[in-house]
Amino acid sequence: MADNGKKTPTKIGKLAYPFQKKAEQGTPDAKPTNVDDARVYFQALSNASDGFYPIGANGQWHGGIHFDAQTGATLQQEDGVCCIGEGEVVAYQVESQYSSVEYSTGKALYSRGFTLVRHRLELPPAPAAKPQDQKDQDKTAPAPDSTPQKTDQKTEEPSLIFYSVYLHLLDWAGYQKLDAKKPRPGYWGDATYLVGDKAVDQDRTKNAFIPEGSGPGINLRTAENQYAGFAPRGVKLKLGDENPKKKGYFKITEVVSGTTYPDDVTGTYVFKGSPKSKEGLTLAGAEPTKDTVHVLSEPKPIKAGELIGYLGQYERYIDTNPMASARPRPLAQLDVFTADDIKGFIAKSHERAKQLDAKQKVLLKVDKGAKLALPTKADQQITAQDAVVAVGTPKAPSGWIQVRKGTLEIAERSTLGAFDPATNSYPG
């Protein structure tokens, strides 16, 4: 529980698969798509070389599932592994370089990089009491306390804290080789921006802060859009809020590296631009704490589908064989676990399910052995001119009854004989 009395993290809502499905091959302009059918993952994971749940390929307990080159034939793993649900990042580790173990056949690389996310699953709220039920409760309730009570507090529903952990992630050396256009995890910290190739300012007649012979860079301005400084190419900056008086310009909160003119330019504004704009800054991403388990002092909120990281390396002994064809061996592992009373939470879930309206239930339980059939198409139609005779009894609670179709003819009642209530007809 947080100090403000609110539960942390925010209750999980939307769930997401860690990877999208690859684009359809042979289809022009096809793009990866979100997965809405679990069978896509069943098929992909059945092709994994190892890392099954709950028993691995070595016959021992394995608490998660592997995503490797084989699953990558179906899943869009090149775009990185994404968070499976809303929660908060509590810890991570990024290695400068992969760890390794020496074998007689060579060195095997393996990643110890991971990210740990905490989630909270909450039961749906109980339905509001009906007016008559509320009256009955009022009759049996004890006399109210004269002490004023807070009315803005909501009843806390039972919840379960659980975790998702993403293992064997890309090392920092791998990020240095990664395409600069690929995003970096947002939970590393505030993003940094590079004064790069898109920075082309160098006219000293307009900006007196540009030193002679400095080369191109980017102009810095005051909130009123007056020249206030200059940052040459190669400088890295952290930015704050956008200038309310000049759209596209953001306040400099820190000079991460490089020399600026003047030395202290914090508080000035710089044109950030966008990844597609021809001018502005280049997103350099945040740099993580490396080579240690970094526990965030304040957990970082994360949403379903947000980037966690990229697949790292996890080589086995057999992969060090000079004849092996599985190198490099990209791999990530995903585990989900809890230390809470899972059986107790399931029991509470069953009780709450009995209270919910049918419209709130989104899953259909089909008992083992049940026969599923599609409704048959109608083989005949009864019009307003047709007559029908009931030949059965109504089937409760559907109200359906079997009838026999006939034709409507006008006849003298005297020719019909006595009415038979058993068959609901006249014998004549």
Summary of the structure (lengths in Angstrom):
residues: 428
radius of gyration: 33.9
end to end distance: 82.5
largest distance: 122.0
contacts: 1051
relative contact order: 0.16
helix: 14%
strand: 30%
